[in-house]
Amino acid sequence: MKQAVALTLCAGLALAALSGATFGQSGSSKATIVVKLPEGAPLTIDGRSYKQTGKERTFFTPDIVPGYNYSYTLETVNASGKKVSRLVEFRSGATVTVDLAEIITVKAEQPPAAAKKQEEKPATVAQQKPKKKKDKTPEVVKKEGTRFDGKERTFLFTYTGAIKDLKPGQKADVWLPVPTDTDEQQIEIVTKTLPENGSFHTDKQYGNKMLHFTGMANDAGKVPFEIAYRVTRKEVKTNIKANLTLKPRPEEPVSRFLEPDKLVPISGKPLDLIKNTKLPGDQFAAAKVLYDVVNTHMKYDKSGKGWGRGDSEWACDSKFGNCTDFHSLFISMARGNKIPSKFEMGFPVPPKRGNGPIGGYHCWAWFMPEGKGWIPVDISEANRFPQMKDYYFGNLTEDRVQFTTGRDINLEPRQKGPALNFFIYPYVEVDGQPYALEKVDRSYAYQDVK
């Protein structure tokens, strides 16, 4: 059974509070807590008092993520004035009744208040004053400022391909993206099969790692390659109240993440889309509004043409697309409102443990509100799986591997062609000219490691 999470430490609830969610109304994404105790008895929930004084008091939580356990600490006093507490655990959609009347008696000098039973909400994250407890924060949290006490998985990821339709003996320059160690993942190259050893390089703007080699086509006119990685990936969980967010690396070009990209402007249509939307002054809350705008404006749909380029103006007009289109629109809006935002590209891994093929890339974004660190969003997944909408603002599953960051990328050694829109598939040049991606076979697979 999953360990219960104190509600004050839950990122999903912090988001619900800051986004102006309606409280005091029941719903399938909320939990209902009924507390029984003598009339007039005091009651605090995680350190905050409430006005209800009846014998049965009803509370509704903010929206919470299904499938997770949460908890509140209820506290009152017994006849001698000694504090008495009880931990109540619950899940989304549940109704939990807690009978405190059996363990306390109201002090005689406290007059009962005959008040009409009313529905109240537990305090928002900003209002709560949790009790001081022993610091149980994992060491990685204390050191790096990111919360990684969630799920984790280890798997082999195989990146395979072949440059085809070449003349036997013809040479091709090939650049492959290479995943690296980050706070969220650890990478180890297990096997590497190339026509030559090649060399590793790092791009000067974003710090992306890549492998470059020159291959000679075999008798079949192909240059095959394969690299297998061992990946340990951690779930990313944000706790904005405790400021447990990912601190930017010293060498990270944060100012670059306020500038436009070729297909990601910071003015024009993306900003016009929200010109009548009043954004909160707090950048974290503002980003949540932008997240909701993109999720509402667009539909995840890969039919037709035009999607997949990460063109935020196109996304404004089309109102559909894949992950690149969703996150490009979000980044345009965020950067246009002075919130640093960055684009990450990688591959999804099926949640079901086992092995099998992976169809293609996946991308997500991060933003950095003033005074905080990096916070992730995965809006296209939220659109595909509405029940996870709150989760994907501030959290990422462990079911992925990240390869590169940024847009308009120049490779190392410098390619002859223009900057890459993004870098996730092999980039090839033949005779100093970009080689069509359609002439590069590509396949990807995973296998979980116990």
CORRAJO-V394978 format. One record per backbone hydrogen bond with DSSP energy under -1.0 kcal/mol. NH is the residue of the N-H (numbers start at 1). CO is the residue of the C=O. If there is no record, write none. Layout:
nh->{NH NH}
co->{CO CO}
This chain:
nh->{5 7 9 10 14 15 16 17 18 19 20 21 30 32 33 34 35 36 37 40 41 44 45 46 48 50 57 59 60 61 64 68 70 71 72 74 75 76 78 81 84 86 88 90 93 94 96 98 100 103 110 115 120 128 142 143 144 145 153 155 156 157 158 159 160 161 162 163 164 166 169 170 172 173 174 175 176 178 182 186 188 190 191 193 199 201 203 207 210 211 212 213 215 217 218 221 223 225 226 227 228 229 230 231 232 233 234 235 236 237 239 244 245 246 247 252 254 258 259 261 272 273 274 275 277 286 287 288 289 290 291 292 293 294 295 296 297 298 299 301 312 315 316 317 318 319 321 326 327 328 329 330 331 332 333 334 335 336 337 338 339 341 342 344 345 346 347 349 356 358 362 364 365 366 367 368 372 374 375 377 378 382 383 384 385 388 389 392 393 394 396 400 401 403 404 406 408 409 420 427 429 430 433 435 439 440 441 443 445 446 447 448 449}
co->{69 71 6 7 10 11 12 13 14 15 17 16 27 94 59 96 57 98 55 53 38 75 48 73 45 43 35 33 120 31 29 65 90 5 88 86 44 84 82 78 76 74 72 70 30 91 32 34 36 100 107 113 58 124 138 139 140 141 233 231 447 229 445 227 443 225 441 223 439 221 217 167 215 429 213 427 211 209 185 232 230 228 228 226 212 210 208 203 201 176 199 174 172 170 222 218 163 161 193 159 191 157 188 155 186 153 184 151 396 147 244 239 243 374 144 249 252 255 256 264 268 269 271 272 274 282 283 284 285 286 287 288 289 290 291 292 293 294 319 321 263 311 312 313 314 315 299 322 323 324 325 326 327 328 329 330 331 332 334 335 334 257 366 364 404 362 401 399 446 444 346 344 377 342 375 340 369 246 367 365 392 378 379 380 381 385 386 388 390 376 236 398 347 345 345 343 421 420 409 175 173 433 430 428 436 437 162 160 158 356 156 354 154}
